[in-house]
C-alpha cells in the first residue's frame, strides 16, 4: 500500500493511504477524544466529538471517518474545535441522567471524563431528560438504563458486527431516536446470548451487568452459611487492572488471599473443574469416534463441539437448534464445580449442602444466566448460587478496604483447589482444544502430544478460525481403531466466526472432528465481565499471561492432576459413568430464532 504525508498540529506524519485522521493522530501520540469509536468496530461517526479543523474546509470533520489525503493539514485543538466539542458534550449531558455518584460506571465513564475535560457545567443547555424511563432488569445477565444512553450505537454495532445476534437496534428518528431491543421487548424476551460484549463497549452506564455482590456479602455475614468461592482462569490475569497493576499482570496469589480476608470459608479453583471437563469431554469425543468409526452409528454427531461457553450455547440454541446434537453434553467448568460443591465437597467436609453458598467469579456475563438455567440443579440444589464478574469482584475487594498490592500470596484450599496448566489455558481462545488434545493423545497412545513443551501453537492466536491436524499413530491396543486417523480440529472465537463454522456443519461440508467455540473475542480473556476497556492489545497481554501461568505449572495435563485422579477413585468412579453423567452432563433447549 502506498504511503502519504500530512501534517497534524504542525507535525509531519507518514501513514498508509486510506488511514483516517484519528488513526494518523494516534501514530504521533495526539489524543483526539471520541465516544462512538472503538477499535474492535467499524467506523461510525455518530457522536462527532472527534471533530478536527482541516485547512481549506469550511466545516469541521469527524476524524474517525475522514481518510487523510496527501498533504492534508489538520488542527486538533483550535478554539473552534474545543468549542464544538464542548457543545456536543454539553448536549449529551443535557440528555443524560447525571446521577454520577450512584452510577456503577462512575469511576471509568467516558462521558464523565469528557465532561470534566471540557469543563461542562450543566448550565449551557437545559436538561431534557425524559420522564418515566425504567431500568430493564429482566435479564439475569444485563441491565439496560436508557436514561444514561448517549446513542453512540457501539452496542448495536457490537451485537451485529462481532456477534451476529442483532439483539439491539437503533429505533425511531430525531429526538425520539433510541437504542432498543427487538420490538422494544424486555431483554429476557429477545434473542440475546447474554455475552455482555455490548456492556464492555458501552462508554457510560447505559448497559451494565446484573450485580449480585450484595447477596454475596449477606451470605458471608451469615454464620449459618458456608461460602465457597471459585475463580475462572482469566480472572487472575485481568483482576489486577482494577487494582493498580498493568494489563497482563498475574495476581493469582493475592486474589486467593483477598477472598480469604473478605470472609470466604473456602477458596477453590474453577481450573480444577476445567481439568475435570477435559476428562469428561475427551472421553465423550473418543466414544463418539468409536461409534462412528467402528459401530458405523450414523446417529452420532460429528464434529463434536465444546459446550464451555454459555453465550455460545445460547447462540446455537437460537440460531441452529436442529444441530444441538453436535454439542458436547458436558456442563461448563463453572457448573461442574457448582454441582460438586453441593455433593462431593459437602460430603468431604461434612456440611449440609443447603448451607453451602457457591460463588463463581467469572470473566463472563453469560455465566450469570447459565447459573440460573432451570436444569442446573443436579445436586438437588441450585448448583451455583451467585455469579460475579471480574469487575464486581474487583469492586468487592475495594469495598473490603484491602490493600491489594501488599497482600501476601496465598494458595487455593485442597479438595477442589488443585489444577494443571491445561486448566489454566481454558481462559484463552484455543485453550480448551489444546488442553483436550494434550490429554486425549496421551490416553490413546500413552505418549505426550508430538509438540515442543506440549504447546500446540496451531490452535493459539486470534485469527478468526484456526485449525490443526494430528495423525494418531502407535495407539494402545484398546484404541487401535484410531490407528492412522488424522484428527482435524477447529477453533473459533466470537459468534461471527461461530456462525461460519455452523453454516459449514449445516451444509455438510465441515471437515472437522472436534471444534472449540468461545462466544467472546479472544475467549474468556475478552469476556463481557472483564475490566473495561478492552481491545486487541489488552486481550493479547492477558492471553500471554495465561500461557505464562500454564508454563509455570508443575503439571500441565489434566489427567495427571492428583485431585482429579482422587475424585474418580473415591466418588465419580469413571468418566461418562452413571454418577458423572448425572452430575456433570446436561441437555440443551431448542429456542426460537426471533
C-alpha positions, -999 to +999 in steps of 0.1 A: +000+000+000+013+035-008+024+059+019+012+095+022+024+125+043+002+150+062+006+175+090-012+173+123-008+203+146+022+213+126+039+178+130+047+158+098+034+123+099+036+095+073+008+069+071-006+044+047-031+057+021-067+053+035-057+059+071-082+080+090-072+113+107-079+096+141-055+068+133-029+091+120-030+112+151-026+082+173+006+074+155+022+106+168+005+103+203-020+131+196-052+122+215-085+130+198-115+123+220-144+101+208-174+084+222-187+062+193-154+049+180-140+016+192-110-003+178-130-035+176-158-020+155-163-004+121-163+034+116-194+051+129-190+089+131-221+092+152-211+113+182-190+140+164-169+145+195-138+137+174-141+167+151-110+185+139-102+215+117-089+209+082-072+235+061-093+246+032-125+231+045-153+252+059-169+226+082-152+206+110-146+170+100-152+138+121-116+124+124-128+088+129-145+086+095-124+110+074-095+095+053-064+117+053-053+125+017-017+135+008-007+169+020-037+175+044-031+200+072-051+193+104-055+211+137-070+191+166-070+217+193-081+251+180-107+273+198-133+264+172-126+227+178-127+229+216-159+249+215-176+224+192-166+195+214-178+213+245-211+220+227-215+183+218-206+170+252-229+196+268-258+185+247-252+148+256-250+157+292-283+176+290-300+144+279-282+122+304-292+111+338-262+126+357-266+108+390-229+101+387-222+094+424-245+065+424-237+052+389-219+018+386-196+033+360-188+065+379-150+057+380-145+050+343-173+066+325-161+081+292-188+108+291-180+119+326-143+121+317-150+143+287-174+165+306-146+172+331-120+176+304-141+202+285-154+219+317-191+212+311-210+227+339-246+217+331-257+253+326-251+257+289-283+237+279-314+229+299-317+193+308-342+175+286-342+141+304-373+122+295-396+112+325-407+077+333-376+058+319-373+025+337-343+003+340-347-031+323-336-057+348-354-086+332-322-104+321-301-125+346-270-110+329-275-075+316-292-043+328-303-016+304-308+020+315-319+043+286-316+074+308-278+070+305-276+062+269-258+086+246-269+068+214-233+062+202-245+028+188-214+009+199-237-017+214-257-021+182-225-025+161-210-049+186-241-071+186-244-070+148-208-070+136-189-090+162-216-114+174-242-116+145-270-117+171-288-083+165-305-082+198-301-044+198-310-018+172-314+020+167-351+027+165-373+058+159-359+091+145-348+126+155-353+134+192-371+101+197-342+080+184-332+053+210-314+021+213-340-007+217-343-044+217-364-062+191-400-048+193-389-029+225-393-062+244-376-068+277-341-082+274-351-117+286-377-120+258-354-113+229-327-134+212-298-124+234-268-146+241-260-127+274-224-125+262-221-089+276-199-076+248-223-047+245-216-039+281-178-039+276-181-014+248-208+010+263-190+043+272-214+050+300-236+031+325-265+026+300-256-011+298-241-030+328-241-065+341-267-075+367-249-072+400-252-097+428-223-088+452-247-075+479-262-110+481-227-124+484-218-100+512-250-111+530-240-148+527-205-140+540-220-123+570-244-152+578-228-175+603-250-204+592-237-203+557-205-218+543-193-197+514-172-213+487-156-190+462-140-202+430-124-182+402-120-188+365-085-188+349-089-155+330-099-136+362-064-139+376-048-122+346-073-093+344-083-085+380-051-066+386-062-040+360-088-028+385-064-027+414-034-007+402-015-032+381-005-030+344-026-050+319-015-087+318-001-089+353-010-122+371-024-118+406-033-154+414-018-155+449-031-121+460-065-129+446-067-160+468-056-141+499-082-113+492-110-139+491-100-153+524-097-119+540-132-110+526-146-138+546-149-168+522-149-201+541-132-219+513-112-206+483-111-231+454-103-230+418-125-233+387-094-246+369-099-279+388-133-282+371-117-273+338-094-303+342-124-324+351-142-311+319-113-323+298-116-358+312-153-360+305-152-342+272-122-361+259-138-394+267-170-382+251-151-374+219-133-407+219-166-425+225-182-407+196-153-415+173-155-452+182-193-453+175-188-437+141-156-455+130-163-489+145-200-492+150-209-472+119-236-455+140-249-427+118-270-412+146-238-400+164-230-364+156-195-353+144-179-329+147-184-326+184-183-290+197-173-277+231-200-265+255-179-244+279-191-210+267-227-203+278-230-174+253-221-198+225-245-224+238-274-200+238-264-188+203-266-223+189-299-230+208-314-200+190-297-200+156-290-236+149-315-256+171-315-286+147-278-291+153-277-293+191-266-329+188-231-317+179-226-300+213-208-319+240-231-329+267-206-317+293-215-289+316-192-259+317-164-259+344-185-234+364-215-257+366-194-288+372-178-271+401-211-259+414-226-294+413-196-309+431-195-282+457-230-293+468-222-331+466-186-343+467-173-312+486-202-313+510-196-349+518-159-345+523-164-316+546-194-330+564-215-299+556-252-299+548-254-288+511-283-265+519-259-244+540-233-241+512-233-209+491-213-215+459-200-183+444-184-183+409-162-153+399-161-153+362-150-131+332-184-136+317-219-120+319-235-151+304-223-172+333-250-154+354-277-167+330-261-201+329-262-204+367-299-197+367-308-222+339-336-244+353-317-276+345-286-266+366-297-283+398-285-319+396-270-317+431-306-313+444-299-276+450-291-246+428-256-256+417-242-220+416-258-195+440-242-163+427-222-155+396-199-124+399-179-107+371-143-098+374-155-062+377-178-070+406-151-089+424-127-060+420-152-037+435-158-060+464-121-060+471-122-022+473-153-023+495-134-046+519-107-020+523-079-043+513-045-030+503-044-055+474-009-048+462+006-055+497-013-087+503+008-119+507+004-146+481-019-174+492-027-208+478-060-224+470-076-248+495-075-285+489-102-310+477-111-289+446-083-264+445-055-282+426-053-276+389-029-280+359-016-258+332-042-274+309-070-260+332-054-225+331-054-222+293-092-226+292-091-188+296-078-181+261-093-190+228-079-224+217-071-233+252-099-259+256-088-275+224-052-276+234-059-290+268-082-317+253-056-327+227-029-330+254-049-355+274-067-373+245-034-381+227-018-393+259-047-415+267-048-431+233-011-435+227+005-435+262+028-406+250+027-368+251+015-349+220+043-345+195+047-308+200+075-290+218+068-285+255+032-296+250+025-263+232+001-268+204+006-235+188-015-241+157-047-236+178-034-205+195-037-169+183-066-146+174-072-154+137-110-158+133-109-196+128-078-217+133-073-254+126-049-282+132-045-318+121-029-345+142-022-380+129-027-407+156-001-433+155+012-463+176-021-465+196-025-485+227-044-518+220-078-506+233-076-476+209-064-494+178-094-483+158-079-448+158-046-460+143-036-438+114-066-415+118-059-378+110-078-358+137-090-325+123-098-298+148-111-262+145-111-233+169-134-202+166-139-172+188-166-146+186-201-155+174-195-141+139-169-169+134-192-194+152-218-188+125-193-196+098-184-229+115-221-238+119-230-229+084-204-254+072-219-281+095-254-273+083-242-276+047-225-309+054-191-295+044-173-294+077-140-313+077-135-313+115-139-340+141-138-316+171-144-279+173-139-253+201-161-223+201-159-193+225-185-165+223-162-137+231-132-122+212-101-138+224-121-163+245-127-157+282-099-132+285-121-109+264-153-118+283-182-095+289-174-093+326-138-083+323-124-049+332-132-021+308-118-011+284-109-040+261-092-041+228-069-063+208-037-052+226-053-057+260-066-091+251-031-101+237-015-092+270-040-111+291-035-141+268+003-140+272-002-140+310-024-171+307+003-191+288+029-179+313+008-193+341+005-226+322+043-229+317+049-223+354+026-251+365+044-284+376+016-304+360+003-294+326-020-323+316-055-326+331-055-364+336-023-360+358-040-337+383-039-358+416-072-343+428-088-354+395-074-389+400-087-389+435-123-378+427-127-406+402-113-432+426-134-421+455-166-406+441-172-405+403-155-439+396-153-435+358-157-409+330-191-409+315-203-433+342-237-432+359-227-407+386-206-385+364-232-384+337-259-374+362-238-346+379-215-334+351-236-336+319-267-318+307-291-312+278-299-282+256-330-264+247-341-256+211-352-219+211-370-196+187-348-176+163-369-145+167 
